């Protein structure tokens, strides 16, 4: 589990193909590398990955074809800045919200405000797959590329969040432009509520989810 609070940024240093997927090498700060021991879970832009190698400069993870297809990680270019978060340890403060690191779907940045001094703050609007709508609610939690955010408003295929300069400057969000894809994860509690309702609901979208899960519409 993770919290969605991003304290570390990394840089995609290398990517190589392997049977059934790919292998990424991500340069990071020593504080993050100390948590990337073999077998450790590290979230990369909200995707939970397992460390398979680490040295004094970078750590490496292997991705399956499913991960490459269902997240933005397969689209990253070399040199891309990524959000990194080590797994939550028992006893550590939960300052964000519970994030599993399992991406529910992809969205796109629709719009961002024009701020002052080069920092965009205010309402940012994202699209989301319609099937994920039951997991998104005003004042609820959502993870965007692994960042824990609070939903301001939402519709059947979009939602908005309010960002302050601190969040924008300490993450890679300021590099996003309208049209860019992002990984989305809904509130885990909402997932089980939606599942329970779907099993006894006549709503077509919820019934589709009950039969096939969120991945039924890629």
ABEGO torsion letter per residue (X at the ends): XBAGBBABBBBBABBBBBBGEBBBBBBBBAAAAAAABBGBBBBBGGBBBBBABBBAABBBBBBBAAAAAABAAAABBBGBBBBBBBBBBBGBBBABBBBAGBBAEBBBBABBBBBBGGBBBEBBBBBBBAAAAAABBBGBBBBBGGBBBBBABBBAABBBBBBBAAAAAABAAAABBBGBBBBBBBBAAAAAAAAAAAAABABAAAAAAAAAEAAABX
